[in-house]
């Protein structure tokens, strides 16, 4: 099972850490004679060490970057720090269910413009699910003839507003969209509620 960290540390903790870091940097800048030298934005360098260029990390691709990626049809259980077990696709992006759909019988009521914002998870992928009960996975034929994956009867969707793995920015929208757990239940606990319960902030 994959574990996905999420940014849930309270702001007060971050500010404390920043203050300590600033104090340490200031101390290093006033040190003289044979020690480390603080070089402004370049940071500390050992004597004789060649300065490295700036390292640029690639940004995660959005879920619409490659809609035909087979990993988008893979179902995985991910353990998040704050919301517990979460269903994600093979690239780590959150998968949602829609309260206005029906699980018995399975039917999607998200069509037209809705389906361009909430992208149905395509069926027919060749990647096996990970930590998800295969017996809960099914598929339906949508009104446009395409095949969509279901879990415990609920049609599954990606949200175009999520910008990185484990984002849950679609949670609670229209009071109908929620991340789905690997057992098919909706996740109503929000990150803010978790933070309040855990840290009292």
Secondary structure, 3 states (H helix, E strand, C coil): CEEECCCCCCHHHHHHHHHHHHHHHHHHHCCCCCCCEECHHHCEECCCCCCCCCCCCCCCCCCCCCCCCHHHHCCEEEEECCCEEEEECCCCCECEEECCCEECCEECCCCCHHHHHEEECECCCCCCCECCCHHHEEEEECCCCCEEEEECCEECEEECCCCCCCCCCCCCHHHCEEEECCCCCEECCCHHHHHHHHHCC
